[in-house]
Amino acid sequence: MTLAFYLATATLAAFLTAPAALAQAPRYPTCYDANGYEVTYRPDRTINDVAISLILPNGFPAVVWNPIVTAKLRPETVEFFYYHECAHHQLGHALGTYRPGMEIAADCHAFNTMADAGLMPFSKYTVLIADLRSYSRSGIDWNEGFQRVKSLAKC
């Protein structure tokens, strides 16, 4: 047996024996992309972000989310990121070139979708704002969390 085989076996064993809570996605409404296809959600502990929207090699939309990162966030914030990533697909962002304005548009779409469905009471909003200020990294549409919060307030 090679070292690579042992490493692969150990990695698979660690993945399979990890706590189930880390691999469980919370239950939210089904997301559909701009073309009406159901978006699948898959855990991926290797991504360096909360979640990423993408198109799979088979052409179908998906979101990969990092269960290690989401386990550190409050449920209100995880829910917002679910809607945020869904928004990327609903707005067609995953179908083309990533460009400025897309993150703000996804934030606004997510926020407005949640608010319209009665899922954004003031108590949840205050938790979300605090977490976005603390945990948002520099991105294409903002340099830090405070700017992201200011943009969200304009939605």
C-alpha positions in Angstrom: 0.0 0.0 0.0 1.2 3.5 -0.8 1.3 6.5 1.4 -1.2 8.2 -0.9 -3.6 5.3 -0.3 -3.3 5.5 3.5 -3.8 9.3 3.4 -6.8 9.0 1.2 -8.2 6.3 3.5 -7.6 8.4 6.6 -9.2 11.4 5.0 -12.3 9.4 4.0 -12.6 7.9 7.4 -12.3 11.3 9.1 -15.0 12.6 6.7 -17.3 9.7 7.4 -16.9 9.8 11.2 -17.3 13.6 11.6 -20.3 14.7 13.6 -23.5 14.5 11.5 -24.4 18.1 12.4 -21.5 19.3 10.4 -22.8 17.6 7.3 -26.5 18.5 7.7 -27.9 21.4 5.8 -30.7 23.3 7.5 -34.1 22.9 5.8 -35.0 25.9 3.7 -37.4 26.3 0.8 -36.2 24.8 -2.5 -34.2 27.2 -4.6 -34.6 27.4 -8.4 -32.2 29.2 -10.7 -33.1 31.7 -13.5 -33.9 28.8 -15.9 -36.1 27.0 -13.4 -33.7 24.3 -12.5 -33.5 23.2 -8.8 -30.3 24.2 -7.1 -28.6 21.5 -5.2 -26.7 22.2 -2.0 -23.6 20.1 -1.1 -21.2 20.3 1.8 -17.6 20.9 1.0 -15.1 21.4 3.9 -12.3 22.5 1.5 -13.8 25.8 0.3 -12.4 28.9 2.0 -15.8 30.7 2.4 -19.3 30.2 3.8 -20.6 29.0 0.4 -20.1 29.3 -3.3 -22.6 29.3 -6.1 -21.5 27.4 -9.2 -22.6 25.3 -12.2 -21.7 21.7 -12.0 -19.9 19.9 -14.9 -23.3 18.4 -15.8 -24.6 21.9 -16.3 -26.9 22.0 -13.3 -26.8 24.7 -10.6 -25.4 24.0 -7.2 -24.2 25.7 -4.0 -21.3 24.2 -2.1 -21.2 25.3 1.6 -18.6 24.7 4.2 -20.2 23.0 7.3 -17.2 23.9 9.4 -17.6 27.6 8.7 -21.4 27.6 9.0 -21.2 25.8 12.4 -19.4 28.9 13.7 -22.2 31.2 12.6 -25.5 31.9 14.2 -28.6 30.3 12.5 -30.0 33.7 11.4 -26.8 34.4 9.5 -26.6 30.9 7.9 -30.2 31.3 6.7 -29.3 34.7 5.1 -26.4 33.1 3.3 -28.7 30.3 2.0 -30.9 33.0 0.4 -27.8 35.0 -0.7 -26.4 32.0 -2.6 -29.8 31.1 -4.0 -30.1 34.7 -5.2 -26.9 34.3 -7.3 -28.6 31.5 -9.2 -32.0 33.3 -9.4 -30.3 36.4 -10.8 -28.2 34.4 -13.3 -24.9 35.3 -11.7 -23.5 31.8 -11.8 -24.1 31.6 -15.6 -21.7 34.3 -16.6 -18.7 36.4 -15.6 -18.4 37.5 -12.0 -18.4 41.3 -11.8 -18.9 44.2 -9.4 -22.4 44.7 -8.2 -23.3 41.0 -8.0 -22.7 40.6 -4.3 -24.7 43.6 -3.4 -27.5 42.4 -5.7 -27.5 39.0 -4.1 -27.6 40.5 -0.6 -30.5 42.7 -1.6 -32.4 39.9 -3.3 -31.8 37.6 -0.3 -32.9 40.3 2.2 -36.0 41.3 0.2 -37.0 37.7 -0.4 -36.8 37.0 3.4 -38.5 40.2 4.3 -41.4 39.6 1.8 -41.9 36.1 3.3 -41.9 37.5 6.8 -38.6 35.9 7.6 -36.7 39.0 8.6 -38.0 40.3 11.9 -36.0 43.1 13.6 -34.4 40.6 16.0 -33.0 38.5 13.1 -31.9 41.6 11.3 -29.9 42.8 14.3 -28.1 39.4 14.6 -27.4 39.4 10.8 -26.0 43.0 10.9 -23.7 42.2 13.8 -22.4 39.0 12.1 -21.9 40.7 8.7 -19.9 43.5 10.4 -17.8 40.9 12.2 -17.3 38.2 9.6 -17.6 39.7 6.1 -14.3 39.6 4.3 -13.0 42.0 1.7 -14.8 41.3 -1.6 -15.6 42.6 -5.0 -18.3 45.0 -3.7 -16.9 46.0 -0.2 -13.7 46.3 1.7 -15.0 45.2 5.0 -18.2 44.3 6.9 -19.3 47.8 7.7 -19.5 48.7 4.0 -21.5 45.5 3.4 -24.0 46.5 6.1 -24.3 50.0 4.7 -25.1 48.5 1.3 -27.7 46.1 2.8 -29.4 49.0 4.5 -30.1 50.6 1.1 -32.0 47.6 -0.2 
